[in-house]
């Protein structure tokens, strides 16, 4: 058998989101906008002796670092997409980036809570006019950034466009690979979701700050400033924890969907006397799932037959089927 003759059986392992390049460009644009705003605030704060500007500038710097992680993850995943060192491609690099960003988000929440509690018990003098202006400018930048990212980053948002092409190559080996390519525009891109959450966290901080500062300016309620900081820290911590749990499960190859696993099993076992003895389903990247299963039956068929049974299950991009002959008595006809 020549190398050319087996080319038709080889598979690529390109499991990036269909909108990978688009999401990468948007993240890079938001990163640039954030860095420019950060530098402007730090320079202005230094020149004008404003602690409010300096503090907000360095706070924005922490989000810029997280956005930098997201941008790097996009670039790395694309650059190494064809690297055979990665057994199932680089589709989960974005989830790794999102996990790292969630850690940064959690640290920001802790620092916010610490600073807020400190100021609650040891109030500092607030330059209300200047602080409100800084928060307002930051809010405008955050809204612009969120608008650039929101279409595919919001959970459950955006249409899912399935363009599924199933490659069925039936042959008589007992171990075969099937590929199905699903295109989901941004759906499930946790790297973009992490970038979006950092922008939202910054926007939330600015909104709460403006509300507290206005209350302090007009009604003397200075304690609202650190109190709002604590509220914001709790909300951001919840976002970070949710993202950590979600991406942590993916990185550990946890079953992404009990419904999908059940659908795979049901589709196989509806046919003849098939039984699924072993089944593993996991996520390869945004919109891409893999399945490895062992089918035990009295009437073995080519692996391509069993892959055809899974053709209607959305998102299966890499399927491996092992077929075993059942050695027991065949079932009696009724």
Buried (B, 14 or more C-beta within 10 A) or exposed (E): EEEEEEEEEEEEBBBBBBBBEBBBEBBBBBBEBBBEBBBBBBEBBEEEEBBBBBBBBEBBBBBBBBBBBBBBBBBBBBEBBEEEEBEBBBBBBBBBBBBBBBBBBBEBBEEBBEBBBEBBEEEEEBBBEBBBBBBBBBBEBBEBBBEBBBBBBBEEEBEBEEEBEBBBBBEEEBEBBBBBBBBBBBBBBBBBBBBBBBBBBBBBBBBBBBBBBBBBBEEEBBBBBBBBBBBBBEBBBEBBBBBBEBBBBBBEBEBBEEEBBEBBBEBBBEBBEBBBEEBBBBBBBBBBBBBBBBBBBBEBBBBBBBBBBBBEBBBBBBBBBBBBEBEEEEEEEE
